Amino acid sequence: MSWVRTVPEEGAEGLLAEVYQQTRERMGKVVNLVRVQSLRPETMALGRQLYRHLMDSPGGLSRLQRVLIATVVSKTNGCFY
């Protein structure tokens, strides 16, 4: 649970409602990482676009290798991935 004010699913409109729906379709629920960014859906959409570009674009590394790198970097930085 975040300490940041968030927009509940039932209160989401426009772009945020779309992002919540996409997240539910992909993850089965709206995860806290998405909720905590809910006050700035335009910024969140840009971050998601960058993440997908980095993780899904061709470039010599498999998706598994990219996830492993992200996991190691997160662990090194003391973050949960």
C-alpha positions as CSV (number, residue, x, y, z in Angstrom):
1,M,0.0,0.0,0.0
2,S,1.4,3.4,-1.0
3,W,1.4,6.5,1.1
4,V,0.7,8.5,-2.0
5,R,-2.8,9.5,-2.8
6,T,-4.1,7.4,-5.7
7,V,-7.1,7.3,-7.9
8,P,-9.3,4.2,-7.2
9,E,-10.3,2.0,-10.1
10,E,-13.9,3.1,-9.9
11,G,-12.8,6.7,-10.1
12,A,-10.6,6.4,-13.1
13,E,-11.6,8.2,-16.3
14,G,-10.1,8.7,-19.7
15,L,-6.4,7.7,-20.2
16,L,-6.2,6.4,-16.6
17,A,-9.2,4.1,-17.1
18,E,-7.5,2.8,-20.3
19,V,-4.2,2.2,-18.4
20,Y,-6.0,0.4,-15.6
21,Q,-7.9,-1.8,-18.1
22,Q,-4.7,-2.7,-20.0
23,T,-3.0,-3.5,-16.7
24,R,-5.9,-5.7,-15.6
25,E,-5.7,-7.6,-18.9
26,R,-2.0,-8.1,-18.7
27,M,-1.5,-8.7,-15.0
28,G,-4.9,-9.8,-13.8
29,K,-5.3,-6.8,-11.5
30,V,-4.2,-3.1,-11.2
31,V,-0.8,-3.4,-9.5
32,N,0.4,-0.8,-7.0
33,L,3.2,0.4,-9.3
34,V,0.4,1.6,-11.6
35,R,-1.8,2.9,-8.8
36,V,0.9,5.1,-7.3
37,Q,1.3,6.9,-10.7
38,S,-2.4,7.4,-11.1
39,L,-2.4,11.2,-10.5
40,R,-0.3,11.7,-13.6
41,P,-1.6,9.3,-16.2
42,E,0.1,11.1,-19.1
43,T,3.5,10.8,-17.5
44,M,2.7,7.2,-16.6
45,A,1.8,6.4,-20.2
46,L,5.1,7.8,-21.4
47,G,7.0,5.7,-18.8
48,R,5.1,2.6,-19.9
49,Q,5.9,3.4,-23.5
50,L,9.6,3.6,-22.7
51,Y,9.5,0.4,-20.7
52,R,7.8,-1.5,-23.5
53,H,10.3,-0.1,-26.0
54,L,13.3,-1.2,-23.9
55,M,11.8,-4.6,-23.0
56,D,10.0,-5.6,-26.2
57,S,12.0,-4.1,-29.0
58,P,14.5,-6.3,-30.9
59,G,18.1,-5.5,-30.1
60,G,20.2,-8.6,-29.5
61,L,19.0,-9.5,-26.0
62,S,16.1,-11.9,-25.3
63,R,13.2,-10.7,-23.1
64,L,14.5,-13.1,-20.4
65,Q,17.9,-11.6,-20.5
66,R,16.4,-8.1,-20.2
67,V,14.3,-9.2,-17.2
68,L,17.3,-10.8,-15.6
69,I,19.3,-7.5,-16.0
70,A,16.4,-5.5,-14.6
71,T,16.2,-7.8,-11.7
72,V,19.9,-7.6,-10.9
73,V,19.9,-3.8,-11.2
74,S,16.9,-3.6,-8.9
75,K,18.4,-5.9,-6.3
76,T,21.7,-3.9,-6.5
77,N,19.7,-0.7,-5.9
78,G,17.7,-2.2,-3.1
79,C,14.4,-2.1,-5.0
80,F,11.8,-4.8,-5.6
81,Y,11.3,-5.6,-9.3
